[in-house]
């Protein structure tokens, strides 16, 4: 059974940083691309980072240069380092893996506010 457990969210001021973690189990982690998405109230779900099994990464323009995705295949964990956070980064952040269908964690709230 696929399980994804996110942690690391919180309240931060604009310009601050947070590091999110996602602990994965129930599948062969090192073989799967991993994704971070976010969803803010009233907005569509947005892909913010992807890392493939070879640790190649992709980001949308909205976070490029500020967010960094990484993975630890020995500990089945994917991270999202978020720097220079902006008000618009406020959202629930989800770790997602696609195995036949999209599997989500429970999400972790990130609130950027002064």
C-alpha positions as CSV (number, residue, x, y, z in Angstrom):
1,X,0.0,0.0,0.0
2,X,1.4,3.3,-1.1
3,X,1.9,5.8,1.7
4,X,3.2,9.3,1.6
5,X,3.6,11.4,4.7
6,X,4.5,15.1,4.3
7,X,5.9,17.3,7.1
8,X,7.7,20.6,7.5
9,X,5.0,23.1,6.8
10,X,4.3,26.1,8.9
11,X,4.0,29.9,9.1
12,X,6.8,32.0,7.7
13,X,7.3,35.6,6.8
14,X,7.9,36.7,3.2
15,X,11.5,36.1,2.3
16,X,11.8,33.2,4.7
17,X,12.5,29.5,4.1
18,X,11.0,26.2,4.8
19,X,12.0,22.6,4.0
20,X,9.3,20.1,3.4
21,X,9.8,16.3,3.7
22,X,7.8,13.4,2.3
23,X,8.4,10.0,3.7
24,X,7.4,7.3,1.2
25,X,6.6,3.6,1.6
26,X,4.8,0.8,-0.2
27,X,6.6,1.0,-3.5
28,X,10.1,0.9,-4.9
29,X,10.9,4.5,-4.2
30,X,14.2,4.8,-6.2
31,X,12.5,3.8,-9.4
32,X,9.7,6.4,-9.4
33,X,9.6,10.1,-10.3
34,X,8.4,12.1,-7.3
35,X,6.4,15.3,-7.5
36,X,5.4,18.2,-5.2
37,X,2.2,19.9,-5.9
38,X,0.4,22.7,-4.1
39,X,-3.2,23.9,-3.9
40,X,-4.4,27.2,-2.6
41,X,-8.0,28.0,-1.8
42,X,-9.9,28.8,-4.9
43,X,-7.0,27.9,-7.2
44,X,-6.2,24.9,-9.3
45,X,-3.6,22.3,-8.2
46,X,-0.1,23.4,-9.4
47,X,2.9,21.3,-10.0
48,X,5.9,22.9,-8.3
49,X,8.7,20.4,-8.6
50,X,9.5,17.0,-10.1
51,X,12.5,14.8,-9.6
52,X,13.1,11.6,-11.7
53,X,15.0,8.5,-10.6
54,X,18.2,10.0,-12.0
55,X,17.7,13.1,-9.9
56,X,16.9,15.3,-12.8
57,X,14.6,18.1,-11.8
58,X,12.0,20.3,-13.3
59,X,10.2,23.5,-12.0
60,X,7.7,25.9,-13.3
61,X,8.7,29.5,-13.8
62,X,6.8,30.6,-10.7
63,X,9.3,28.8,-8.3
64,X,12.4,28.3,-10.4
65,X,15.5,29.6,-8.6
66,X,13.7,29.6,-5.3
67,X,12.6,26.0,-4.8
68,X,14.8,22.9,-4.9
69,X,13.6,19.3,-4.9
70,X,15.9,16.5,-3.8
71,X,15.6,12.9,-2.9
72,X,17.3,10.4,-0.5
73,X,16.8,7.0,-2.1
74,X,18.4,5.3,0.9
75,X,15.7,6.6,3.2
76,X,12.8,6.8,0.7
77,X,12.3,10.5,1.3
78,X,11.8,13.5,-1.0
79,X,12.4,17.0,0.0
80,X,11.4,20.5,-1.1
81,X,13.6,23.3,0.0
82,X,11.7,26.6,-0.4
83,X,13.6,29.9,-0.2
84,X,12.6,33.5,-0.6
85,X,9.0,32.6,0.1
86,X,6.3,34.9,-1.2
87,X,2.7,35.5,-0.2
88,X,1.5,33.6,-3.3
89,X,3.3,30.5,-2.1
90,X,0.7,30.0,0.6
91,X,-1.0,26.7,-0.1
92,X,-1.2,23.1,1.1
93,X,1.7,21.2,-0.4
94,X,1.4,17.6,-1.4
95,X,3.8,14.9,-2.3
96,X,2.5,12.8,-5.2
97,X,3.7,9.6,-6.9
98,X,2.0,8.2,-10.0
99,X,1.6,4.4,-9.9
100,X,-1.3,3.5,-12.1
101,X,-3.0,6.5,-10.5
102,X,-1.9,9.5,-8.5
103,X,-1.2,8.7,-4.9
104,X,-1.3,11.7,-2.5
105,X,-0.1,12.4,1.0
106,X,-2.3,14.2,3.5
107,X,-0.5,17.5,2.7
108,X,1.3,20.1,4.8
109,X,0.1,23.7,5.1
110,X,2.5,26.5,4.2
111,X,1.4,30.0,5.1
112,X,3.5,33.0,4.1
113,X,2.4,36.0,6.0
114,X,3.8,39.1,7.6
